[in-house]
Amino acid sequence: MYITITPQKLGGNYSQSSAGFVSYLEKENEGVEEGAKEYFFNQYEDAISPEKVVKEIDNNTAKLKKKEPKFYSITVSPSRYELKRLQNSSKDLKRYTRELMKDYVACFNREIDGRPININDIKYYAKIEHSRSYKGTDRQVRENQPYATKILQLKSEIRKIETELMQGSIQKREKEIEKLETRAPHRQDGKRIVQGMPKAGNQSHIHIIVSRKDASNSVSLSPGSKYKASEVNFNGKTVKRGFDRDRFFEKAEKTFDKTFSYQRNFVETYTARKEFIKNPNHYFTSLIGLPANEKALAFKLIRESGIPMMPSIPTSQAQLALKIFNRLKKGVEVAVKSSSIGI
């Protein structure tokens, strides 16, 4: 499970409106019959139009400055193992979203009219998507890049030969291209994986757009606040502030596990991934101490995540931490920057 929380992009060519982001979330509905489309929804309503989403978000920005985000984007990406627990991706993820947003409000250290905020105090809209494409930052694309660069160079040479700008054998270069296509380490359906290629398998995930202001358009609720739980004196009154992201990510996992009876492995937990960065020795100690079947699955999950592994695992925990740590950390930190851990 990877969850990211991203503020609205502002400045430069970015609009103050949510229209561009909402339009982006409508991309999967292009050319789809009415009955097969995925619609926006919130805690109580289904089949909400994109026009209503834009209107509600854009009109809920009282007293926010031009450089302040008017909304936040939350992206929830279950792993393929988590998705296997679902009976119906659309219905199940919609149900999970509504429980997740209860966790979201519970992690604010804020009060409204002397009471903790609740789900009715926020304005959000969500949408389920079922496809993803490979990005330039994906491991498969990055590791295929040397082959892609060489293939592009050879194709350029072929064009030059065809236009008599250089001499050489076109056939020789075409054979070399065939070899490079075959040798590329990452392929899908017999083709070299490139940026923009749709990913195979179940890619269902959740996009949520949540207003910076509460539903009454009077209180600012920022999940980007660096204050986890504190109080400040404002106009002579003590005001609570802050959002506990660690707690939110942990609650999100527990809610998923409870909702779908999912048995989460140690390395799948937010706590473990965070421990890897902050206390690698303890992480490896915990990893080696897992029961045999859980440990086998843990290493399988690590390999599939793209983190490089040693071909053999030393029995000494100290050796394990020393020999694997430097290789692991680089791979994990790349993943962390695009996941919940880096927020």
DAMOSUL-V910259 format. One record per helix or strand of 3 or more residues. SS is the DSSP state (~ for helix, > for strand). FROM is the first residue (numbers start at 1). TO is the last residue. If there is no record, write none. Layout:
ss-><SS;SS>
from-><FROM;FROM>
to-><TO;TO>
This chain:
ss-><>;~;~;~;~;>;~;~;~;>;~;~;>;>;>;~;~;~;~;~;~;~>
from-><2;19;27;34;50;71;80;89;119;124;139;170;205;230;237;245;266;270;280;292;317;340>
to-><7;25;29;36;58;77;83;106;121;129;162;183;211;234;241;260;268;278;288;304;337;342>
